Amino acid sequence: MADVRYPKVKVKLVGQDGNAYLIMGKVTRAMRKAGVPEDEVQAYVDEAKRGNYAHLIGTTMDWVTVS
């Protein structure tokens, strides 16, 4: 498993609604709150949208700490 890009950004997804847009919204809000530059937030969104749902989850886990 690759290192998490922003390990200090923590997002709780377990037990939450699994809607793809809800996940991206939670992640982008957490990234912005942690001070991640907007171009990096957009890069996450662009990458997360490139594939199917499994790709979204994998991308999210690569970018932030998921619990």
PyMOL Python script that loads the backbone (N, CA, C, O; Angstrom):
from pymol import cmd

cmd.read_pdbstr("""\
ATOM      1  N   MET A   1       0.842  -1.180   0.000  1.00  0.00           N
ATOM      2  CA  MET A   1       0.000   0.000   0.000  1.00  0.00           C
ATOM      3  C   MET A   1       0.886   1.241   0.000  1.00  0.00           C
ATOM      4  O   MET A   1       1.871   1.316   0.735  1.00  0.00           O
ATOM      5  N   ALA A   2       0.529   2.191  -0.817  1.00  0.00           N
ATOM      6  CA  ALA A   2       1.288   3.436  -0.927  1.00  0.00           C
ATOM      7  C   ALA A   2       1.046   4.298   0.308  1.00  0.00           C
ATOM      8  O   ALA A   2       0.063   4.125   1.029  1.00  0.00           O
ATOM      9  N   ASP A   3       1.958   5.218   0.527  1.00  0.00           N
ATOM     10  CA  ASP A   3       1.791   6.157   1.637  1.00  0.00           C
ATOM     11  C   ASP A   3       0.599   7.064   1.356  1.00  0.00           C
ATOM     12  O   ASP A   3       0.309   7.405   0.209  1.00  0.00           O
ATOM     13  N   VAL A   4      -0.081   7.443   2.428  1.00  0.00           N
ATOM     14  CA  VAL A   4      -1.209   8.366   2.311  1.00  0.00           C
ATOM     15  C   VAL A   4      -0.652   9.764   2.079  1.00  0.00           C
ATOM     16  O   VAL A   4       0.238  10.214   2.801  1.00  0.00           O
ATOM     17  N   ARG A   5      -1.174  10.437   1.083  1.00  0.00           N
ATOM     18  CA  ARG A   5      -0.671  11.762   0.715  1.00  0.00           C
ATOM     19  C   ARG A   5      -0.860  12.790   1.831  1.00  0.00           C
ATOM     20  O   ARG A   5       0.045  13.575   2.114  1.00  0.00           O
ATOM     21  N   TYR A   6      -2.033  12.786   2.461  1.00  0.00           N
ATOM     22  CA  TYR A   6      -2.322  13.714   3.557  1.00  0.00           C
ATOM     23  C   TYR A   6      -2.804  12.918   4.782  1.00  0.00           C
ATOM     24  O   TYR A   6      -3.997  12.902   5.082  1.00  0.00           O
ATOM     25  N   PRO A   7      -1.871  12.260   5.485  1.00  0.00           N
ATOM     26  CA  PRO A   7      -2.264  11.379   6.595  1.00  0.00           C
ATOM     27  C   PRO A   7      -2.918  12.108   7.762  1.00  0.00           C
ATOM     28  O   PRO A   7      -3.663  11.496   8.528  1.00  0.00           O
ATOM     29  N   LYS A   8      -2.656  13.393   7.911  1.00  0.00           N
ATOM     30  CA  LYS A   8      -3.259  14.141   9.017  1.00  0.00           C
ATOM     31  C   LYS A   8      -4.712  14.518   8.747  1.00  0.00           C
ATOM     32  O   LYS A   8      -5.431  14.924   9.660  1.00  0.00           O
ATOM     33  N   VAL A   9      -5.142  14.383   7.496  1.00  0.00           N
ATOM     34  CA  VAL A   9      -6.545  14.631   7.151  1.00  0.00           C
ATOM     35  C   VAL A   9      -7.286  13.325   7.386  1.00  0.00           C
ATOM     36  O   VAL A   9      -7.033  12.326   6.713  1.00  0.00           O
ATOM     37  N   LYS A  10      -8.207  13.341   8.348  1.00  0.00           N
ATOM     38  CA  LYS A  10      -8.922  12.126   8.725  1.00  0.00           C
ATOM     39  C   LYS A  10     -10.395  12.268   8.365  1.00  0.00           C
ATOM     40  O   LYS A  10     -11.029  13.277   8.673  1.00  0.00           O
ATOM     41  N   VAL A  11     -10.934  11.237   7.704  1.00  0.00           N
ATOM     42  CA  VAL A  11     -12.327  11.247   7.288  1.00  0.00           C
ATOM     43  C   VAL A  11     -12.969   9.936   7.721  1.00  0.00           C
ATOM     44  O   VAL A  11     -12.467   8.858   7.400  1.00  0.00           O
ATOM     45  N   LYS A  12     -14.085  10.027   8.453  1.00  0.00           N
ATOM     46  CA  LYS A  12     -14.810   8.830   8.880  1.00  0.00           C
ATOM     47  C   LYS A  12     -15.808   8.453   7.789  1.00  0.00           C
ATOM     48  O   LYS A  12     -16.722   9.213   7.471  1.00  0.00           O
ATOM     49  N   LEU A  13     -15.615   7.271   7.228  1.00  0.00           N
ATOM     50  CA  LEU A  13     -16.542   6.771   6.209  1.00  0.00           C
ATOM     51  C   LEU A  13     -17.266   5.514   6.666  1.00  0.00           C
ATOM     52  O   LEU A  13     -18.343   5.207   6.155  1.00  0.00           O
ATOM     53  N   VAL A  14     -16.701   4.786   7.611  1.00  0.00           N
ATOM     54  CA  VAL A  14     -17.327   3.554   8.095  1.00  0.00           C
ATOM     55  C   VAL A  14     -18.646   3.908   8.770  1.00  0.00           C
ATOM     56  O   VAL A  14     -18.697   4.764   9.653  1.00  0.00           O
ATOM     57  N   GLY A  15     -19.708   3.239   8.342  1.00  0.00           N
ATOM     58  CA  GLY A  15     -21.021   3.477   8.912  1.00  0.00           C
ATOM     59  C   GLY A  15     -21.727   4.698   8.349  1.00  0.00           C
ATOM     60  O   GLY A  15     -22.798   5.072   8.827  1.00  0.00           O
ATOM     61  N   GLN A  16     -21.135   5.325   7.332  1.00  0.00           N
ATOM     62  CA  GLN A  16     -21.716   6.517   6.711  1.00  0.00           C
ATOM     63  C   GLN A  16     -22.375   6.136   5.384  1.00  0.00           C
ATOM     64  O   GLN A  16     -22.165   5.040   4.864  1.00  0.00           O
ATOM     65  N   ASP A  17     -23.160   7.042   4.857  1.00  0.00           N
ATOM     66  CA  ASP A  17     -23.754   6.863   3.533  1.00  0.00           C
ATOM     67  C   ASP A  17     -22.630   6.690   2.522  1.00  0.00           C
ATOM     68  O   ASP A  17     -21.664   7.454   2.544  1.00  0.00           O
ATOM     69  N   GLY A  18     -22.732   5.705   1.637  1.00  0.00           N
ATOM     70  CA  GLY A  18     -21.674   5.413   0.692  1.00  0.00           C
ATOM     71  C   GLY A  18     -21.812   6.108  -0.653  1.00  0.00           C
ATOM     72  O   GLY A  18     -21.128   5.739  -1.608  1.00  0.00           O
ATOM     73  N   ASN A  19     -22.676   7.101  -0.747  1.00  0.00           N
ATOM     74  CA  ASN A  19     -22.856   7.831  -1.991  1.00  0.00           C
ATOM     75  C   ASN A  19     -21.534   8.470  -2.413  1.00  0.00           C
ATOM     76  O   ASN A  19     -20.863   9.107  -1.602  1.00  0.00           O
ATOM     77  N   ALA A  20     -21.165   8.300  -3.674  1.00  0.00           N
ATOM     78  CA  ALA A  20     -19.875   8.777  -4.180  1.00  0.00           C
ATOM     79  C   ALA A  20     -19.713  10.285  -3.986  1.00  0.00           C
ATOM     80  O   ALA A  20     -18.647  10.737  -3.568  1.00  0.00           O
ATOM     81  N   TYR A  21     -20.736  11.057  -4.280  1.00  0.00           N
ATOM     82  CA  TYR A  21     -20.623  12.511  -4.151  1.00  0.00           C
ATOM     83  C   TYR A  21     -20.555  12.931  -2.683  1.00  0.00           C
ATOM     84  O   TYR A  21     -19.891  13.912  -2.349  1.00  0.00           O
ATOM     85  N   LEU A  22     -21.231  12.201  -1.817  1.00  0.00           N
ATOM     86  CA  LEU A  22     -21.142  12.486  -0.394  1.00  0.00           C
ATOM     87  C   LEU A  22     -19.719  12.229   0.099  1.00  0.00           C
ATOM     88  O   LEU A  22     -19.176  13.021   0.870  1.00  0.00           O
ATOM     89  N   ILE A  23     -19.119  11.133  -0.340  1.00  0.00           N
ATOM     90  CA  ILE A  23     -17.738  10.814   0.042  1.00  0.00           C
ATOM     91  C   ILE A  23     -16.793  11.918  -0.431  1.00  0.00           C
ATOM     92  O   ILE A  23     -15.991  12.423   0.354  1.00  0.00           O
ATOM     93  N   MET A  24     -16.881  12.290  -1.694  1.00  0.00           N
ATOM     94  CA  MET A  24     -16.007  13.350  -2.205  1.00  0.00           C
ATOM     95  C   MET A  24     -16.226  14.658  -1.457  1.00  0.00           C
ATOM     96  O   MET A  24     -15.271  15.392  -1.204  1.00  0.00           O
ATOM     97  N   GLY A  25     -17.464  14.958  -1.102  1.00  0.00           N
ATOM     98  CA  GLY A  25     -17.758  16.171  -0.350  1.00  0.00           C
ATOM     99  C   GLY A  25     -17.124  16.154   1.032  1.00  0.00           C
ATOM    100  O   GLY A  25     -16.538  17.146   1.466  1.00  0.00           O
ATOM    101  N   LYS A  26     -17.243  15.020   1.727  1.00  0.00           N
ATOM    102  CA  LYS A  26     -16.639  14.904   3.058  1.00  0.00           C
ATOM    103  C   LYS A  26     -15.123  15.053   2.973  1.00  0.00           C
ATOM    104  O   LYS A  26     -14.510  15.734   3.795  1.00  0.00           O
ATOM    105  N   VAL A  27     -14.530  14.414   1.976  1.00  0.00           N
ATOM    106  CA  VAL A  27     -13.076  14.464   1.829  1.00  0.00           C
ATOM    107  C   VAL A  27     -12.616  15.876   1.473  1.00  0.00           C
ATOM    108  O   VAL A  27     -11.662  16.378   2.066  1.00  0.00           O
ATOM    109  N   THR A  28     -13.270  16.513   0.528  1.00  0.00           N
ATOM    110  CA  THR A  28     -12.830  17.852   0.130  1.00  0.00           C
ATOM    111  C   THR A  28     -13.013  18.855   1.272  1.00  0.00           C
ATOM    112  O   THR A  28     -12.171  19.735   1.452  1.00  0.00           O
ATOM    113  N   ARG A  29     -14.086  18.738   2.039  1.00  0.00           N
ATOM    114  CA  ARG A  29     -14.274  19.634   3.194  1.00  0.00           C
ATOM    115  C   ARG A  29     -13.158  19.428   4.211  1.00  0.00           C
ATOM    116  O   ARG A  29     -12.605  20.394   4.737  1.00  0.00           O
ATOM    117  N   ALA A  30     -12.830  18.170   4.488  1.00  0.00           N
ATOM    118  CA  ALA A  30     -11.763  17.872   5.454  1.00  0.00           C
ATOM    119  C   ALA A  30     -10.416  18.387   4.950  1.00  0.00           C
ATOM    120  O   ALA A  30      -9.621  18.917   5.726  1.00  0.00           O
ATOM    121  N   MET A  31     -10.163  18.232   3.658  1.00  0.00           N
ATOM    122  CA  MET A  31      -8.904  18.717   3.087  1.00  0.00           C
ATOM    123  C   MET A  31      -8.810  20.235   3.207  1.00  0.00           C
ATOM    124  O   MET A  31      -7.778  20.767   3.615  1.00  0.00           O
ATOM    125  N   ARG A  32      -9.874  20.919   2.855  1.00  0.00           N
ATOM    126  CA  ARG A  32      -9.867  22.390   2.936  1.00  0.00           C
ATOM    127  C   ARG A  32      -9.701  22.856   4.385  1.00  0.00           C
ATOM    128  O   ARG A  32      -8.948  23.790   4.660  1.00  0.00           O
ATOM    129  N   LYS A  33     -10.409  22.198   5.308  1.00  0.00           N
ATOM    130  CA  LYS A  33     -10.307  22.551   6.727  1.00  0.00           C
ATOM    131  C   LYS A  33      -8.873  22.375   7.229  1.00  0.00           C
ATOM    132  O   LYS A  33      -8.420  23.124   8.095  1.00  0.00           O
ATOM    133  N   ALA A  34      -8.160  21.387   6.687  1.00  0.00           N
ATOM    134  CA  ALA A  34      -6.777  21.122   7.093  1.00  0.00           C
ATOM    135  C   ALA A  34      -5.778  22.022   6.376  1.00  0.00           C
ATOM    136  O   ALA A  34      -4.577  21.944   6.634  1.00  0.00           O
ATOM    137  N   GLY A  35      -6.263  22.873   5.481  1.00  0.00           N
ATOM    138  CA  GLY A  35      -5.372  23.810   4.806  1.00  0.00           C
ATOM    139  C   GLY A  35      -4.687  23.266   3.563  1.00  0.00           C
ATOM    140  O   GLY A  35      -3.692  23.829   3.109  1.00  0.00           O
ATOM    141  N   VAL A  36      -5.204  22.188   3.014  1.00  0.00           N
ATOM    142  CA  VAL A  36      -4.633  21.629   1.782  1.00  0.00           C
ATOM    143  C   VAL A  36      -4.886  22.632   0.654  1.00  0.00           C
ATOM    144  O   VAL A  36      -6.000  23.139   0.525  1.00  0.00           O
ATOM    145  N   PRO A  37      -3.881  22.922  -0.155  1.00  0.00           N
ATOM    146  CA  PRO A  37      -4.064  23.877  -1.257  1.00  0.00           C
ATOM    147  C   PRO A  37      -5.197  23.459  -2.207  1.00  0.00           C
ATOM    148  O   PRO A  37      -5.408  22.274  -2.464  1.00  0.00           O
ATOM    149  N   GLU A  38      -5.903  24.444  -2.709  1.00  0.00           N
ATOM    150  CA  GLU A  38      -7.073  24.178  -3.558  1.00  0.00           C
ATOM    151  C   GLU A  38      -6.714  23.365  -4.799  1.00  0.00           C
ATOM    152  O   GLU A  38      -7.518  22.546  -5.244  1.00  0.00           O
ATOM    153  N   ASP A  39      -5.529  23.572  -5.365  1.00  0.00           N
ATOM    154  CA  ASP A  39      -5.172  22.785  -6.549  1.00  0.00           C
ATOM    155  C   ASP A  39      -5.017  21.306  -6.209  1.00  0.00           C
ATOM    156  O   ASP A  39      -5.274  20.449  -7.054  1.00  0.00           O
ATOM    157  N   GLU A  40      -4.606  21.000  -4.998  1.00  0.00           N
ATOM    158  CA  GLU A  40      -4.513  19.603  -4.553  1.00  0.00           C
ATOM    159  C   GLU A  40      -5.901  19.020  -4.301  1.00  0.00           C
ATOM    160  O   GLU A  40      -6.154  17.856  -4.612  1.00  0.00           O
ATOM    161  N   VAL A  41      -6.797  19.824  -3.740  1.00  0.00           N
ATOM    162  CA  VAL A  41      -8.180  19.376  -3.531  1.00  0.00           C
ATOM    163  C   VAL A  41      -8.796  19.021  -4.885  1.00  0.00           C
ATOM    164  O   VAL A  41      -9.433  17.978  -5.032  1.00  0.00           O
ATOM    165  N   GLN A  42      -8.601  19.894  -5.864  1.00  0.00           N
ATOM    166  CA  GLN A  42      -9.144  19.641  -7.201  1.00  0.00           C
ATOM    167  C   GLN A  42      -8.487  18.424  -7.838  1.00  0.00           C
ATOM    168  O   GLN A  42      -9.154  17.664  -8.540  1.00  0.00           O
ATOM    169  N   ALA A  43      -7.206  18.226  -7.610  1.00  0.00           N
ATOM    170  CA  ALA A  43      -6.511  17.049  -8.145  1.00  0.00           C
ATOM    171  C   ALA A  43      -7.113  15.771  -7.564  1.00  0.00           C
ATOM    172  O   ALA A  43      -7.268  14.777  -8.272  1.00  0.00           O
ATOM    173  N   TYR A  44      -7.454  15.799  -6.265  1.00  0.00           N
ATOM    174  CA  TYR A  44      -8.127  14.639  -5.658  1.00  0.00           C
ATOM    175  C   TYR A  44      -9.457  14.365  -6.365  1.00  0.00           C
ATOM    176  O   TYR A  44      -9.737  13.232  -6.756  1.00  0.00           O
ATOM    177  N   VAL A  45     -10.262  15.400  -6.523  1.00  0.00           N
ATOM    178  CA  VAL A  45     -11.579  15.239  -7.157  1.00  0.00           C
ATOM    179  C   VAL A  45     -11.420  14.699  -8.580  1.00  0.00           C
ATOM    180  O   VAL A  45     -12.122  13.768  -8.975  1.00  0.00           O
ATOM    181  N   ASP A  46     -10.516  15.273  -9.332  1.00  0.00           N
ATOM    182  CA  ASP A  46     -10.302  14.831 -10.714  1.00  0.00           C
ATOM    183  C   ASP A  46      -9.915  13.355 -10.761  1.00  0.00           C
ATOM    184  O   ASP A  46     -10.438  12.598 -11.579  1.00  0.00           O
ATOM    185  N   GLU A  47      -9.001  12.950  -9.884  1.00  0.00           N
ATOM    186  CA  GLU A  47      -8.566  11.551  -9.865  1.00  0.00           C
ATOM    187  C   GLU A  47      -9.687  10.633  -9.388  1.00  0.00           C
ATOM    188  O   GLU A  47      -9.880   9.554  -9.949  1.00  0.00           O
ATOM    189  N   ALA A  48     -10.421  11.044  -8.370  1.00  0.00           N
ATOM    190  CA  ALA A  48     -11.505  10.219  -7.830  1.00  0.00           C
ATOM    191  C   ALA A  48     -12.593   9.963  -8.870  1.00  0.00           C
ATOM    192  O   ALA A  48     -13.214   8.900  -8.867  1.00  0.00           O
ATOM    193  N   LYS A  49     -12.828  10.923  -9.753  1.00  0.00           N
ATOM    194  CA  LYS A  49     -13.876  10.804 -10.774  1.00  0.00           C
ATOM    195  C   LYS A  49     -13.442  10.000 -11.996  1.00  0.00           C
ATOM    196  O   LYS A  49     -14.269   9.714 -12.862  1.00  0.00           O
ATOM    197  N   ARG A  50     -12.184   9.634 -12.083  1.00  0.00           N
ATOM    198  CA  ARG A  50     -11.668   8.972 -13.285  1.00  0.00           C
ATOM    199  C   ARG A  50     -12.126   7.527 -13.470  1.00  0.00           C
ATOM    200  O   ARG A  50     -11.989   6.973 -14.561  1.00  0.00           O
ATOM    201  N   GLY A  51     -12.656   6.922 -12.443  1.00  0.00           N
ATOM    202  CA  GLY A  51     -12.990   5.503 -12.562  1.00  0.00           C
ATOM    203  C   GLY A  51     -14.321   5.187 -11.917  1.00  0.00           C
ATOM    204  O   GLY A  51     -15.188   6.045 -11.748  1.00  0.00           O
ATOM    205  N   ASN A  52     -14.447   3.928 -11.566  1.00  0.00           N
ATOM    206  CA  ASN A  52     -15.680   3.460 -10.949  1.00  0.00           C
ATOM    207  C   ASN A  52     -15.648   3.716  -9.441  1.00  0.00           C
ATOM    208  O   ASN A  52     -14.750   4.387  -8.932  1.00  0.00           O
ATOM    209  N   TYR A  53     -16.638   3.171  -8.737  1.00  0.00           N
ATOM    210  CA  TYR A  53     -16.746   3.385  -7.296  1.00  0.00           C
ATOM    211  C   TYR A  53     -15.528   2.843  -6.548  1.00  0.00           C
ATOM    212  O   TYR A  53     -15.037   3.477  -5.614  1.00  0.00           O
ATOM    213  N   ALA A  54     -15.048   1.688  -6.952  1.00  0.00           N
ATOM    214  CA  ALA A  54     -13.861   1.103  -6.313  1.00  0.00           C
ATOM    215  C   ALA A  54     -12.651   2.027  -6.483  1.00  0.00           C
ATOM    216  O   ALA A  54     -11.835   2.164  -5.571  1.00  0.00           O
ATOM    217  N   HIS A  55     -12.544   2.651  -7.643  1.00  0.00           N
ATOM    218  CA  HIS A  55     -11.448   3.608  -7.879  1.00  0.00           C
ATOM    219  C   HIS A  55     -11.578   4.807  -6.948  1.00  0.00           C
ATOM    220  O   HIS A  55     -10.582   5.280  -6.401  1.00  0.00           O
ATOM    221  N   LEU A  56     -12.798   5.298  -6.765  1.00  0.00           N
ATOM    222  CA  LEU A  56     -13.055   6.410  -5.849  1.00  0.00           C
ATOM    223  C   LEU A  56     -12.585   6.061  -4.439  1.00  0.00           C
ATOM    224  O   LEU A  56     -11.901   6.859  -3.798  1.00  0.00           O
ATOM    225  N   ILE A  57     -12.944   4.884  -3.959  1.00  0.00           N
ATOM    226  CA  ILE A  57     -12.560   4.480  -2.607  1.00  0.00           C
ATOM    227  C   ILE A  57     -11.042   4.338  -2.503  1.00  0.00           C
ATOM    228  O   ILE A  57     -10.437   4.809  -1.540  1.00  0.00           O
ATOM    229  N   GLY A  58     -10.435   3.698  -3.482  1.00  0.00           N
ATOM    230  CA  GLY A  58      -8.981   3.536  -3.477  1.00  0.00           C
ATOM    231  C   GLY A  58      -8.261   4.865  -3.512  1.00  0.00           C
ATOM    232  O   GLY A  58      -7.280   5.066  -2.796  1.00  0.00           O
ATOM    233  N   THR A  59      -8.748   5.780  -4.346  1.00  0.00           N
ATOM    234  CA  THR A  59      -8.146   7.111  -4.439  1.00  0.00           C
ATOM    235  C   THR A  59      -8.276   7.840  -3.115  1.00  0.00           C
ATOM    236  O   THR A  59      -7.325   8.467  -2.647  1.00  0.00           O
ATOM    237  N   THR A  60      -9.448   7.759  -2.513  1.00  0.00           N
ATOM    238  CA  THR A  60      -9.676   8.410  -1.221  1.00  0.00           C
ATOM    239  C   THR A  60      -8.700   7.879  -0.177  1.00  0.00           C
ATOM    240  O   THR A  60      -8.135   8.654   0.595  1.00  0.00           O
ATOM    241  N   MET A  61      -8.503   6.583  -0.150  1.00  0.00           N
ATOM    242  CA  MET A  61      -7.595   5.976   0.824  1.00  0.00           C
ATOM    243  C   MET A  61      -6.138   6.320   0.540  1.00  0.00           C
ATOM    244  O   MET A  61      -5.306   6.298   1.448  1.00  0.00           O
ATOM    245  N   ASP A  62      -5.827   6.635  -0.702  1.00  0.00           N
ATOM    246  CA  ASP A  62      -4.472   7.080  -1.055  1.00  0.00           C
ATOM    247  C   ASP A  62      -4.206   8.526  -0.632  1.00  0.00           C
ATOM    248  O   ASP A  62      -3.062   8.905  -0.385  1.00  0.00           O
ATOM    249  N   TRP A  63      -5.256   9.318  -0.552  1.00  0.00           N
ATOM    250  CA  TRP A  63      -5.092  10.745  -0.292  1.00  0.00           C
ATOM    251  C   TRP A  63      -5.260  11.131   1.167  1.00  0.00           C
ATOM    252  O   TRP A  63      -4.553  12.018   1.646  1.00  0.00           O
ATOM    253  N   VAL A  64      -6.195  10.477   1.904  1.00  0.00           N
ATOM    254  CA  VAL A  64      -6.460  10.845   3.289  1.00  0.00           C
ATOM    255  C   VAL A  64      -6.561   9.597   4.153  1.00  0.00           C
ATOM    256  O   VAL A  64      -6.668   8.483   3.639  1.00  0.00           O
ATOM    257  N   THR A  65      -6.527   9.789   5.462  1.00  0.00           N
ATOM    258  CA  THR A  65      -6.706   8.678   6.406  1.00  0.00           C
ATOM    259  C   THR A  65      -8.193   8.425   6.573  1.00  0.00           C
ATOM    260  O   THR A  65      -8.945   9.314   6.973  1.00  0.00           O
ATOM    261  N   VAL A  66      -8.607   7.208   6.263  1.00  0.00           N
ATOM    262  CA  VAL A  66     -10.023   6.841   6.320  1.00  0.00           C
ATOM    263  C   VAL A  66     -10.255   5.933   7.520  1.00  0.00           C
ATOM    264  O   VAL A  66      -9.493   4.999   7.770  1.00  0.00           O
ATOM    265  N   SER A  67     -11.314   6.223   8.249  1.00  0.00           N
ATOM    266  CA  SER A  67     -11.695   5.355   9.357  1.00  0.00           C
ATOM    267  C   SER A  67     -13.170   5.021   9.260  1.00  0.00           C
ATOM    268  O   SER A  67     -13.695   4.296  10.104  1.00  0.00           O
TER     269      SER A  67
END
""", "prot")
cmd.dss("prot")
cmd.show_as("cartoon", "prot")
cmd.util.cbc("prot")
cmd.orient("prot")
